[in-house]
């Protein structure tokens, strides 16, 4: 893992991006204190998955109920209508 001052990072940014894309992690420091980390995207995804698994929590979009409402309704009514056609009674959609 490479550590570089923010001023040097500014002048070498393209090179640092290439290094990160090749799999290297780079810590950028300001006044000697780490302020950010430049990492390849694949590593970030793996780290996020690890954190997600470790916490047992899942991120759920605010509109999760609306996301699949139509598909769920289609599946629900398809199953109900097939049982209805077998003589178990009528089903009317709202």
Helices and strands as residue ranges (DSSP letters): E 2-5, H 6-11, H 13-21, E 26-30, E 33-38, H 41-55, H 64-67, H 69-83, I 84-88
